[in-house]
Amino acid sequence: MPEIWFSFLYQPLLNVLVWIYNNMSGQSMGWAVIFLTIGLRFALLPLSIISQRDVLRQRAIEEEARKEVQSFKKDPIAQKEEYRRIMRANRISPWAKVIVLGIQFLVLVLLYQVFISGIFGEKLVRVLYPSISFPGAINNDFFGHDIGLRHDIFWAGIVAVYLFVYNLIQKYADKTWNKSEFIFLFVFPLFTFVVLWFLPMAKSLFILTSMIFSDILTFIRVALFSSPETAEESEK
C-alpha cells in the first residue's frame, strides 16, 4: 500500500507541481499551487457540471413534491408521507459530487504530505522524474507569506471570511432564520479558520482557489441556464 501511494499518487502530484513551478508560475510555489488547483478543477469539470445539474433537478423535484402535497392540506401526516414518497421515487444519486469532493480531499492530503515532508534538496531530486528539471531552491514566498509554514492567520482568515460572506449571501433571501442556521453562519467559518491555522498555508490557497472556481461555475450556470421563472424566484 505505501508503494502504491508513493508511486501512483504522491510522486505524480509532486512532479506535476514542480513542472508547473518550473514552467508556468514564475518560480513561485504559491502560484504553482493555484495553477495546480485550477487544472484539477478543469479536469473535474464534467463531473462538476453533472453535480450542478443534479442540484437543479433536486430543486425541481422538491418544488414538484411541495405542489403535489397541497391536495392533502387537511392531513399533515398524509402530506409528509406523500412528500417522502415523491422524493424516494425521484432520488438523485450524489455520486458526481462525492467523486469531485473525494478527489479534492485526496489532493489536499497529498499536498499536506508534500509540504510537511519537504520539497528541497536531495530528497526532491530522488522523487523527480528524469523529464522534470530540478528547480534548485524552491521559492515558497507568496505575497510575504511562506506557503509551507503553519499558523498563518492571514490566509486562513481570508478563507474563513470568504465562507462567512458566501453563506451570508446564500441566506440573505430568507426572511426568517432558525437558531441552528444562525449559529452555523459563524461556527463553520471559525472552525475552518482553526483547522487551516494548524495546516501549511498551501492548504488555504488550495481551498480558496477551489471555492472561487466553484462559485464562478455556479454564477455561469445561473447566468446562462436559469429560466426566467427561476431568476424571478431568486430575486424575491
N, C-alpha and C positions, 0 to 999 in steps of 0.2 A: 504493500500500500504506500509506504513512504516513497518508493521508487516511482510509482505511478504519479503521485502528487508532484514530485520534483520534475520528472521528465515531460509530463503532459500538461501541467498547469503552471507551476512556479517558473520553470525555465523559459517556456514560450512567452509568458507575460512579461518577464524581466527583459527578454531580448527585444520584444516589441517596444517596451518603454524606452530602452536605450536607443533603439533605432529612431524613434520619434525625437528623442533628446538630441541625437546627432544631426538629424536632417530637417526637422520641422519647427523646433521650439526655440531656436536661437540660443542654444546651450543653457536653457532654463528648465530645471526639472519640474518646477511648478506648472509651467505651460505644457510640458510633456504629459503630466497627469491630466490636465484639462483636455488636451487633444486625444489622449487615450480614452477618456470618458465619452467624449463626443463620438469617436469612432465606434466605441462599443454600442452606444445608443443607436447609431445609424445601422449597425449590424443587426440590432434587435428591433429595428423599425417595423418590419412586417408583423411581428408579434405584438408590438405596442399598438399598431393600428387595429389589430384584431381585438385587443383588450379594450381600446376606446369604443369600438363598435359594440362590444358586449355590454359596456356601460350604458350606451344609448338604448340598446334592446331591453336591458333590465328595467330602465326607467319607463319605457313604453309599456312593458308588461305590468309594472306596478300601477301605472295610471289606468290601464285597462281593467285591472283587478279592482281598483277603487270604484270605478264606474259600475262594474258588474254587481258588486255587493250592495249597491243602493236599493236593489229590489228587496233586500232583507232588512229594511230600515227598522222595523219594529222588533227584530230579533237579533240582538248583538252577538249572541253565541253563533247563530247561523251565519252572520256576517263574517265572523272570524274564520269559521270553517270553510266558507266559500273562498275567501281570500287565500287561505293556505292551499286549498285545492288547486286554484289557478296558478299560484306561484310554483307549486310542485310540478304541475303538468308542463310548465314552460321554463323549467330550471335551466340556467345557463352555466356551463362549466367554466370555472375561472382558470383553466389550465394555461392560457396565454399569459395572463398576469402573473401567475405563480412562476412560470419559467423565467419571465423577464426579471422579477424580483430575486429569484434564486440565483440567476447568473450574476446579477449586480452584487448580491451578497457574497458570492464566491470571489469576485474580483476584489471586493473590499477586504476579505480575509487575505488574499494573495498580496495586495498592496501593503497590508499591515506587516506581513512576513518580510516583504522586500525592504521596508524602511526600518524594521526592527533588527533584522539580521545584517543589514548594511549592504550598500551598493558601491563599495570602494575597493580599490587596490587589487591585490592578487586574488581575492575571493571572487570579485566580479569577473576577472579575466577567465577564471575556470568555468564560469557559468555561461559566458557568451558563446554564441555560435561563431564558427570561423568567418562567416559572411558579415558579422557585425563588428564594426571597428570599436576598439577600446576608447572610451571618451576622455580618459585621463581623470583629472579631479572633477567631481560632479558639483555643479552649481545648484545648491538647494535653496538659494535665496529667492523669495517671491515677494516683491514689494516690502523688503525689510524683514521678512519672516522666514525662518528655516522650516521648510515643509517636513523635515524628518524629525523635528522635535515635538515633544508632547507639551501639554499645558499652555497651548496658545489660546488666549482669551479672545483675541480679535476675530479670527476666522470662525471659531466655534460660535462666537456671539453673532456673527453675520448669518450663519445658518439658522440659529435659534430665532433671530428677528425675522428672517425670511419666512420661516414656518409660521410664526405668530401672525404676520401680516397676511399670509396666504389663507390661513384658517379664518381670520377675521373677515376677509373679503368673502370667503365661501359662506359664512354665516350671516353676512350683512343683510341679506334679503329677508331673513327670518324675523318676524315681528316679535316672537317670543322665544326665549332660550330657557332650557331647563338647567338645573343646577349642575348636572354632570357635564353638559356641553360647555358651560362657562368655565368650570374647573379645568377641563381638557384643554381649552384655549390657552391656558397659562402653563399647565403642568407638562404637557408634551414638549413644547419648545425648551422648557427648563431642563427636562430630563435629557433631551437631545444635546443641549449645551454641556451638561455634566459628562455624558458619555464621550463626546468629541474632545472635551478638555483632557481626558485621560489618554487619548489616542494621538498618534502622529498627525500633524496638521494636514498632511496629504489627504487624510480621510475627509476633512471638512471640504477641501477643494473638490474631491470626487462627488460627494453628496450634493453640494451646492450646484455644481455643473449639471448633474443628473436631474435635479429638481427643476432647474431653469429650462433644460431641454424638454422635460415632460410638460411644463406649463406652456411653452411655445407651441408644442404639438397640440395641446388642448385648445389653445387660442385659435390656431389654424383650423382645427376641426369645427369649432363653434362658428368661426367667420365664414367658412366655405360650405358647411353641410347642415347647419341648423336651419330648420324650417322657420318661416315667419311666425308660426304659432309658438314654437319653442322660444324664439327670440323675445316675443311679447311676454311670455310667461316669466322668462328670466329677468325681465325688466321690472316686473310687478313686485 
